Amino acid sequence: MTEEPVKRPARVVVADDQTVVREGIVMLLGLLPGIEVVGAACDGDEAVRLVAELAPDVVLMDLRMPRCDGVEATRQIRAGYPGTQVVVLTTFADDASLFPALRAGARGYLTKDAGGDEIVRAVESVLSGDAGLSPSIQRRLLERLSEPEPQPASEPAEPPDGLTAREAEVLVLIAEGLTNQEIARELHVSTATVKTHINNLFAKTGLKDRAQAVRYAYGKGLVRPPAS
C-alpha cells in the first residue's frame, strides 16, 4: 500500500507593529499543527523585505502599522511575490479597513479574537485557492453585496429649442410667476438684461407672451407641477 506524502507545514510570516501582540501570535502559531513561523515583521516595509528574502506561503498581516501599513504592504507583496498569500489579522472589521485590504489582494481576513483553529483554517483555505474569511466578515460581505447599488446622478437635460442655460433659467423663473424685476434680483443682473433674455427665448421658441411661456415650460418638463 502506497503511503501518502507527508504534507509540509505552511511557512508563515507574522507582521504586527505591537511587540507583545506580535510575539503572542508567533507563540500561538508555534503551537498549531501545519504552521511554521519563519519570520516576524514590525511594519509593512519589513514584511515586504521578509517575503522577498524568505518566500513564505502566507503573511498574517496587521493593517494599522507605521511607515508602510498593511494595505500597501499587501499590494506590494501580491504584485511582486504572487506565490505568497496574505491573510489580514487585525482588530478592525469596519468597511474602511476590510474592503481596501481585499482590493489590495488579501485572500483572508480575520479579527484578532480568532482562535487557533480559525487561523489554521484560513491559512489552509488561502493555500488551496479559497478565501479565508471569518464568519463575521463573510456576513458583512453578503450584507454589502445585498445593498442596493447607488444610482448615478442623471445628466441635466439640454435646454430645448437651442435655448442657452441662462435663457432656460429665465424661462423657469417666468413659469414660477416672477416679474422681470424679481428675476433680475434673483440672477443678480439688470432688468434690461432680463428683457434681452426674454426676447431671445421668445424668438427661439415662437412664444408671444408670458402665459404661453408658462405652458411651454411645463410642457417641456422644465418645471414640474406642484405635488397635490
C-alpha positions in Angstrom: 0.0 0.0 0.0 1.4 3.4 -1.0 1.9 5.8 1.8 0.6 9.4 1.3 3.3 12.0 1.1 3.7 14.0 4.3 2.3 17.4 3.9 4.8 20.1 4.8 3.7 22.9 7.2 2.7 26.2 5.8 5.6 28.7 6.1 4.2 31.9 7.7 5.5 35.4 8.3 3.7 37.5 11.0 3.5 41.3 10.6 2.4 43.4 13.5 3.8 46.6 14.9 2.9 45.9 18.6 5.7 43.7 20.1 3.6 42.0 22.7 0.9 41.2 20.1 3.4 40.0 17.5 5.2 37.8 20.0 1.9 36.4 21.2 0.8 35.5 17.7 4.1 33.9 17.0 3.9 31.8 20.2 0.3 30.8 19.4 1.2 29.8 15.8 4.1 27.7 17.1 1.6 25.5 18.9 -0.6 25.0 15.9 -0.3 22.0 13.6 0.6 22.6 10.0 2.2 26.0 10.5 5.8 27.0 10.7 6.7 30.6 11.6 9.7 31.7 9.5 9.8 35.4 10.3 8.2 38.3 12.1 8.0 41.9 10.9 7.2 45.1 12.8 5.8 47.0 9.9 4.8 46.7 6.2 8.3 47.5 4.9 9.8 44.7 6.9 7.1 42.4 5.9 7.8 43.0 2.2 11.5 42.5 2.8 11.0 39.2 4.6 8.7 38.0 1.8 11.5 38.8 -0.7 14.1 37.0 1.5 12.1 34.0 2.8 9.4 33.4 0.2 6.8 32.3 2.8 3.5 30.7 1.8 1.4 33.2 3.9 1.8 36.5 5.6 -0.5 37.2 8.6 -0.8 40.9 8.2 -1.9 43.6 10.6 -3.4 46.7 9.0 -2.5 49.7 11.2 1.2 49.9 11.2 3.7 52.8 10.8 5.7 53.7 7.7 4.0 51.2 5.5 0.6 50.0 6.5 -0.9 46.6 5.9 -2.9 47.5 2.8 0.1 48.9 1.0 2.3 46.0 2.1 -0.3 43.6 0.8 -0.5 45.4 -2.5 3.3 45.2 -2.9 3.5 41.6 -1.9 0.8 40.5 -4.2 2.3 42.5 -7.1 5.9 41.4 -6.6 5.6 37.9 -5.0 2.3 36.3 -6.2 3.4 33.0 -4.6 2.8 34.4 -1.2 -0.8 34.8 0.0 -1.9 37.4 2.6 -4.3 36.9 5.5 -5.2 40.0 7.4 -5.3 39.6 11.1 -6.5 42.8 12.7 -8.6 44.4 15.4 -10.7 46.3 12.8 -13.6 44.9 10.9 -15.1 48.1 9.5 -15.7 48.7 5.8 -12.9 51.3 5.6 -10.4 48.5 6.7 -12.0 45.5 5.1 -12.6 46.5 1.5 -9.2 48.3 0.8 -7.4 45.2 2.1 -9.4 42.8 -0.1 -8.9 45.1 -3.1 -5.2 45.1 -2.4 -5.1 41.3 -2.8 -5.7 39.8 0.7 -7.3 36.4 0.4 -8.2 36.1 4.0 -9.5 38.4 6.7 -9.6 37.6 10.4 -10.1 39.7 13.5 -7.7 39.2 16.5 -10.3 37.4 18.5 -9.9 34.5 16.1 -8.9 31.2 17.7 -6.1 29.0 16.6 -8.3 26.6 14.7 -9.8 29.5 12.8 -6.3 30.8 11.8 -5.3 27.3 10.7 -8.4 27.0 8.5 -7.8 30.5 7.0 -4.2 29.6 6.1 -5.2 26.3 4.6 -8.1 27.9 2.7 -5.9 30.6 1.0 -3.3 28.0 0.1 -5.9 25.8 -1.6 -7.2 28.8 -3.6 -10.2 29.6 -1.4 -10.9 32.7 0.7 -10.1 32.6 4.4 -12.7 34.8 5.9 -14.1 34.7 9.4 -17.9 34.2 9.7 -18.5 37.8 10.7 -16.5 39.1 7.7 -18.5 36.7 5.4 -21.7 38.2 6.8 -20.5 41.7 6.2 -19.6 41.0 2.6 -23.0 39.4 2.0 -24.7 42.4 3.6 -22.7 44.8 1.4 -23.4 42.8 -1.7 -27.2 42.8 -0.9 -27.2 46.6 -0.5 -28.8 48.4 -3.5 -26.3 50.0 -5.9 -26.3 53.8 -5.7 -27.9 55.2 -8.8 -25.6 57.6 -10.8 -26.8 61.1 -10.9 -28.6 61.8 -14.1 -27.1 64.3 -16.5 -29.1 67.6 -16.7 -31.1 67.7 -19.9 -30.1 70.1 -22.6 -32.4 73.1 -22.9 -34.9 72.7 -25.7 -35.0 74.7 -29.0 -31.5 75.9 -28.7 -32.1 77.9 -25.6 -29.0 78.8 -23.6 -28.7 77.7 -20.0 -29.4 81.3 -18.8 -32.4 81.7 -21.1 -33.9 78.4 -19.8 -33.3 79.7 -16.2 -35.2 82.9 -17.0 -38.0 80.8 -18.5 -38.3 78.7 -15.4 -38.5 81.9 -13.2 -41.2 83.2 -15.5 -43.1 80.0 -15.1 -42.7 80.4 -11.3 -44.5 83.7 -11.5 -41.6 86.1 -11.0 -41.7 89.6 -12.6 -38.8 90.9 -14.6 -37.6 92.9 -11.6 -37.7 89.9 -9.4 -35.9 87.8 -12.0 -33.2 90.5 -12.2 -32.7 90.4 -8.4 -32.7 86.6 -8.4 -30.0 86.4 -11.0 -28.1 89.5 -9.9 -28.4 91.1 -13.4 -30.1 94.3 -14.7 -33.7 94.4 -15.7 -32.5 95.3 -19.3 -30.5 92.0 -19.4 -33.6 90.0 -18.3 -35.6 91.6 -21.1 -32.9 90.7 -23.6 -33.0 87.1 -22.4 -36.8 87.0 -22.7 -36.8 88.5 -26.2 -34.2 85.9 -27.3 -36.1 82.9 -25.8 -39.4 84.1 -27.2 -37.8 84.4 -30.7 -36.3 80.9 -30.5 -39.5 79.2 -29.3 -42.1 81.3 -31.1 -43.8 82.3 -27.9 -45.8 85.5 -27.9 -46.5 86.2 -24.2 -45.8 85.0 -20.6 -48.8 82.8 -20.5 -47.5 80.8 -23.4 -44.1 80.8 -21.8 -45.6 79.1 -18.7 -47.3 76.4 -20.7 -44.2 75.9 -22.7 -42.0 75.5 -19.6 -44.4 72.9 -18.1 -44.8 71.1 -21.5 -41.0 70.7 -21.9 -40.6 69.5 -18.3 -38.5 72.5 -17.3 -40.9 73.0 -14.4 -42.9 70.3 -12.6 -46.4 70.8 -11.3 -46.6 71.1 -7.5 -47.4 67.8 -5.7 -51.0 67.6 -4.7 
